[in-house]
Amino acid sequence: MASQVENTGGVYFVPAFNGLFAPWWRDDARGIVIGITRYTTKAHIARAVLESMCFQVKDVVDSMQKDYGNDKKDGVLRVDGDLSAMPVIRPSDIETTARGAAFAAGLAAGIWKEDFIFDTAEQMKKATTFRPIMTEEVRKKKVECWNKAVNRSFDLADLSFEL
């Protein structure tokens, strides 16, 4: 559904169902959909929901870079690319979550060594890299609007309300 439109039409979705976590840490935030016009369709809202995940990843990556001084231009990201202006590398094996948990346990137990687990040159040849295509101007405007939407989600919790 989200692919039926080229953009969100100015709609932003902030999924603060139980507050906002890293890096905002606001338990008074609540989920909002903002920017709706009479031209907004369910496809725009669906796309805004998907894009909200990218914005959240960018927020966390930016926070980590601020805390640790990492220059994002020197690295790659294995999650989200356009909003963070970093290439995305998708491994040839896209079912890595369970494998990662097993490898972590195997490392801790001494079953495997790091060189067995981590990307080899051969594995990287099989990976698919997606490069950002969004212009810096568009990226900055979208992030600015996202931050406005996030800030508008603050102080919406009625903390006296109990189920």
C-alpha positions as a Markdown table, in Angstrom:
| # | Residue | x | y | z |
|---|---|---|---|---|
| 1 | Met | 0.0 | 0.0 | 0.0 |
| 2 | Ala | 2.8 | 2.4 | 0.9 |
| 3 | Ser | 4.4 | 2.0 | -2.5 |
| 4 | Gln | 1.2 | 3.4 | -4.2 |
| 5 | Val | 2.4 | 6.9 | -3.3 |
| 6 | Glu | 5.8 | 8.6 | -3.9 |
| 7 | Asn | 5.9 | 10.2 | -0.5 |
| 8 | Thr | 3.9 | 10.7 | 2.7 |
| 9 | Gly | 2.2 | 13.9 | 1.4 |
| 10 | Gly | 3.5 | 15.7 | 4.5 |
| 11 | Val | 2.0 | 13.1 | 6.9 |
| 12 | Tyr | 4.2 | 12.0 | 9.9 |
| 13 | Phe | 3.5 | 9.2 | 12.3 |
| 14 | Val | 5.0 | 9.1 | 15.7 |
| 15 | Pro | 4.6 | 5.6 | 17.3 |
| 16 | Ala | 4.8 | 6.7 | 20.9 |
| 17 | Phe | 2.2 | 4.1 | 22.2 |
| 18 | Asn | 4.0 | 3.8 | 25.5 |
| 19 | Gly | 6.0 | 6.9 | 25.4 |
| 20 | Leu | 9.2 | 7.5 | 23.3 |
| 21 | Phe | 12.3 | 5.6 | 24.2 |
| 22 | Ala | 15.9 | 6.2 | 23.0 |
| 23 | Pro | 17.0 | 8.8 | 22.4 |
| 24 | Trp | 14.0 | 10.9 | 23.6 |
| 25 | Trp | 13.1 | 9.1 | 26.9 |
| 26 | Arg | 9.7 | 10.7 | 27.2 |
| 27 | Asp | 7.0 | 8.7 | 29.0 |
| 28 | Asp | 4.5 | 11.5 | 28.5 |
| 29 | Ala | 4.6 | 11.2 | 24.7 |
| 30 | Arg | 1.8 | 9.5 | 22.9 |
| 31 | Gly | 1.3 | 8.3 | 19.3 |
| 32 | Ile | 0.2 | 10.8 | 16.8 |
| 33 | Val | -0.5 | 11.1 | 13.1 |
| 34 | Ile | 0.1 | 14.7 | 12.0 |
| 35 | Gly | 0.0 | 16.6 | 8.7 |
| 36 | Ile | -3.3 | 15.1 | 7.4 |
| 37 | Thr | -5.1 | 17.1 | 4.7 |
| 38 | Arg | -8.2 | 16.4 | 2.6 |
| 39 | Tyr | -5.9 | 14.8 | 0.0 |
| 40 | Thr | -4.3 | 12.3 | 2.5 |
| 41 | Thr | -5.0 | 8.7 | 1.6 |
| 42 | Lys | -4.5 | 5.5 | 3.6 |
| 43 | Ala | -1.4 | 4.9 | 1.4 |
| 44 | His | 0.1 | 8.2 | 2.7 |
| 45 | Ile | -0.5 | 7.0 | 6.2 |
| 46 | Ala | 0.9 | 3.6 | 5.5 |
| 47 | Arg | 4.1 | 5.2 | 4.1 |
| 48 | Ala | 4.4 | 7.5 | 7.1 |
| 49 | Val | 4.2 | 4.5 | 9.4 |
| 50 | Leu | 7.0 | 2.8 | 7.5 |
| 51 | Glu | 9.1 | 6.0 | 7.3 |
| 52 | Ser | 8.7 | 6.4 | 11.1 |
| 53 | Met | 10.8 | 3.4 | 11.6 |
| 54 | Cys | 13.6 | 5.0 | 9.5 |
| 55 | Phe | 13.4 | 8.2 | 11.5 |
| 56 | Gln | 13.6 | 6.2 | 14.8 |
| 57 | Val | 16.7 | 4.4 | 13.6 |
| 58 | Lys | 18.2 | 7.7 | 12.5 |
| 59 | Asp | 17.5 | 9.2 | 15.9 |
| 60 | Val | 19.3 | 6.3 | 17.7 |
| 61 | Val | 22.3 | 6.3 | 15.3 |
| 62 | Asp | 22.7 | 10.1 | 15.6 |
| 63 | Ser | 22.6 | 9.7 | 19.4 |
| 64 | Met | 25.2 | 7.0 | 19.4 |
| 65 | Gln | 27.4 | 9.1 | 17.1 |
| 66 | Lys | 27.1 | 12.1 | 19.4 |
| 67 | Asp | 28.0 | 10.0 | 22.4 |
| 68 | Tyr | 30.9 | 8.1 | 20.8 |
| 69 | Gly | 32.1 | 10.6 | 18.2 |
| 70 | Asn | 31.8 | 8.2 | 15.3 |
| 71 | Asp | 31.8 | 9.8 | 11.8 |
| 72 | Lys | 29.0 | 8.2 | 9.9 |
| 73 | Lys | 30.6 | 9.1 | 6.5 |
| 74 | Asp | 33.4 | 6.6 | 7.2 |
| 75 | Gly | 31.1 | 3.6 | 7.8 |
| 76 | Val | 28.1 | 1.8 | 6.6 |
| 77 | Leu | 24.8 | 1.0 | 8.2 |
| 78 | Arg | 23.1 | -2.4 | 8.1 |
| 79 | Val | 19.6 | -1.1 | 8.9 |
| 80 | Asp | 18.5 | 2.2 | 7.3 |
| 81 | Gly | 20.2 | 4.4 | 4.7 |
| 82 | Asp | 18.6 | 7.4 | 3.2 |
| 83 | Leu | 17.7 | 9.4 | 6.2 |
| 84 | Ser | 21.1 | 8.7 | 7.8 |
| 85 | Ala | 22.9 | 9.3 | 4.5 |
| 86 | Met | 24.7 | 6.0 | 4.7 |
| 87 | Pro | 24.8 | 3.0 | 2.4 |
| 88 | Val | 22.8 | 0.0 | 3.6 |
| 89 | Ile | 24.4 | -3.4 | 3.3 |
| 90 | Arg | 22.0 | -6.3 | 3.1 |
| 91 | Pro | 23.8 | -9.6 | 3.6 |
| 92 | Ser | 23.2 | -12.4 | 1.2 |
| 93 | Asp | 21.6 | -14.3 | 4.1 |
| 94 | Ile | 18.7 | -12.1 | 5.1 |
| 95 | Glu | 17.5 | -14.4 | 8.0 |
| 96 | Thr | 20.2 | -13.3 | 10.4 |
| 97 | Thr | 18.4 | -12.6 | 13.7 |
| 98 | Ala | 18.2 | -16.2 | 14.9 |
| 99 | Arg | 21.7 | -17.0 | 13.5 |
| 100 | Gly | 23.1 | -14.0 | 15.4 |
| 101 | Ala | 21.7 | -15.2 | 18.7 |
| 102 | Ala | 23.1 | -18.7 | 18.1 |
| 103 | Phe | 26.5 | -17.2 | 17.1 |
| 104 | Ala | 26.6 | -15.0 | 20.2 |
| 105 | Ala | 25.9 | -18.1 | 22.4 |
| 106 | Gly | 28.5 | -20.1 | 20.5 |
| 107 | Leu | 31.1 | -17.4 | 20.9 |
| 108 | Ala | 30.4 | -17.2 | 24.7 |
| 109 | Ala | 30.6 | -21.0 | 25.0 |
| 110 | Gly | 33.8 | -21.1 | 22.9 |
| 111 | Ile | 32.3 | -23.2 | 20.1 |
| 112 | Trp | 33.1 | -20.7 | 17.4 |
| 113 | Lys | 35.8 | -18.1 | 16.9 |
| 114 | Glu | 35.1 | -14.6 | 15.6 |
| 115 | Asp | 36.8 | -15.1 | 12.2 |
| 116 | Phe | 34.3 | -17.9 | 11.5 |
| 117 | Ile | 31.3 | -15.7 | 12.3 |
| 118 | Phe | 32.0 | -12.2 | 11.0 |
| 119 | Asp | 31.8 | -11.1 | 7.4 |
| 120 | Thr | 34.5 | -12.4 | 5.1 |
| 121 | Ala | 35.4 | -10.9 | 1.8 |
| 122 | Glu | 33.5 | -13.7 | 0.0 |
| 123 | Gln | 30.3 | -13.0 | 2.1 |
| 124 | Met | 30.6 | -9.2 | 1.3 |
| 125 | Lys | 30.8 | -10.0 | -2.4 |
| 126 | Lys | 27.4 | -11.6 | -2.1 |
| 127 | Ala | 25.9 | -8.7 | -0.1 |
| 128 | Thr | 23.6 | -6.1 | -1.7 |
| 129 | Thr | 24.5 | -2.4 | -1.1 |
| 130 | Phe | 21.8 | 0.2 | -1.3 |
| 131 | Arg | 23.1 | 3.8 | -1.6 |
| 132 | Pro | 21.1 | 6.8 | -0.4 |
| 133 | Ile | 19.4 | 8.7 | -3.2 |
| 134 | Met | 17.7 | 11.4 | -1.2 |
| 135 | Thr | 19.2 | 14.9 | -1.6 |
| 136 | Glu | 20.6 | 16.5 | 1.5 |
| 137 | Glu | 18.0 | 19.3 | 1.2 |
| 138 | Val | 15.1 | 16.9 | 1.2 |
| 139 | Arg | 16.7 | 14.8 | 4.0 |
| 140 | Lys | 17.2 | 17.9 | 6.3 |
| 141 | Lys | 13.6 | 19.0 | 5.7 |
| 142 | Lys | 12.1 | 15.6 | 6.4 |
| 143 | Val | 14.2 | 15.3 | 9.6 |
| 144 | Glu | 13.1 | 18.8 | 10.6 |
| 145 | Cys | 9.5 | 17.9 | 10.2 |
| 146 | Trp | 9.9 | 14.6 | 12.0 |
| 147 | Asn | 11.4 | 16.4 | 15.0 |
| 148 | Lys | 8.5 | 18.8 | 15.0 |
| 149 | Ala | 6.1 | 15.9 | 15.0 |
| 150 | Val | 8.0 | 14.2 | 17.8 |
| 151 | Asn | 7.9 | 17.3 | 19.9 |
| 152 | Arg | 4.2 | 17.6 | 19.4 |
| 153 | Ser | 3.7 | 14.2 | 20.8 |
| 154 | Phe | 5.1 | 15.3 | 24.2 |
| 155 | Asp | 2.9 | 16.1 | 27.2 |
| 156 | Leu | -0.1 | 14.3 | 25.7 |
| 157 | Ala | -0.2 | 11.5 | 28.4 |
| 158 | Asp | -3.1 | 11.9 | 30.8 |
| 159 | Leu | -1.1 | 10.3 | 33.7 |
| 160 | Ser | -4.2 | 10.4 | 36.0 |
| 161 | Phe | -6.1 | 8.1 | 33.6 |
| 162 | Glu | -6.1 | 4.5 | 34.7 |
| 163 | Leu | -7.8 | 1.6 | 33.1 |
